Amino acid sequence: MRNGWKIAFGARCSHRNFGDLGMMASDPKTLDPARCKEIGRSCACYNLRRAARAITRLYDDFLRPSGLRSTQYSVLMVARLRGPVTLTKLAEMTVNERTTLTRNLTILEKKGLILIEPGKDRRERQVSITERGQEVLMEGIPLWEAAQAHIEQGLGGDRMASLLEDLSEIISFSRNQ
């Protein structure tokens, strides 16, 4: 990942660089390479999305033997914990757009891993994990654990705990904007 920063934007950013953004923002007509690099190095959205794509690829690689992608595995896990759950609530819990979630659910339903039925309200659909879905979920746990161990080994336990705490905070304050 560190090389990715350098490839796209040059040297890594530090907290002291954030103050420079205010000075650069004073002339919105200038779009020089240095300004673009600084925006890329300091943009939380851009860098979180890059990290999310990288970690998703890594988990997908580890989970490949299960036949599931990391996004599908996560949805199955939430459906197991909270199910039966409405599509709206599942989208909220997984921080997914309903259309994105529906695409993943369609794949899981075709594989027989979840069941989508009408909810109490005819306008809503309810998702529950099937027995086969629970089996696949259980089979994937050692693969998921290997991915987790790989990340924790790379970051260290304290950094991993701090990262997870920071990510939870970001999700929380992003919802309350």
Secondary structure as GFF3:
##gff-version 3
##sequence-region A 1 177
A	DSSP	alpha_helix	2	9	.	.	.	ID=ss1
A	DSSP	three_ten_helix	15	17	.	.	.	ID=ss2
A	DSSP	alpha_helix	18	24	.	.	.	ID=ss3
A	DSSP	alpha_helix	33	42	.	.	.	ID=ss4
A	DSSP	alpha_helix	44	63	.	.	.	ID=ss5
A	DSSP	three_ten_helix	64	66	.	.	.	ID=ss6
A	DSSP	alpha_helix	70	82	.	.	.	ID=ss7
A	DSSP	beta_strand	85	86	.	.	.	ID=ss8
A	DSSP	alpha_helix	87	94	.	.	.	ID=ss9
A	DSSP	alpha_helix	98	110	.	.	.	ID=ss10
A	DSSP	beta_strand	114	118	.	.	.	ID=ss11
A	DSSP	beta_strand	125	129	.	.	.	ID=ss12
A	DSSP	alpha_helix	131	155	.	.	.	ID=ss13
A	DSSP	alpha_helix	157	175	.	.	.	ID=ss14
###
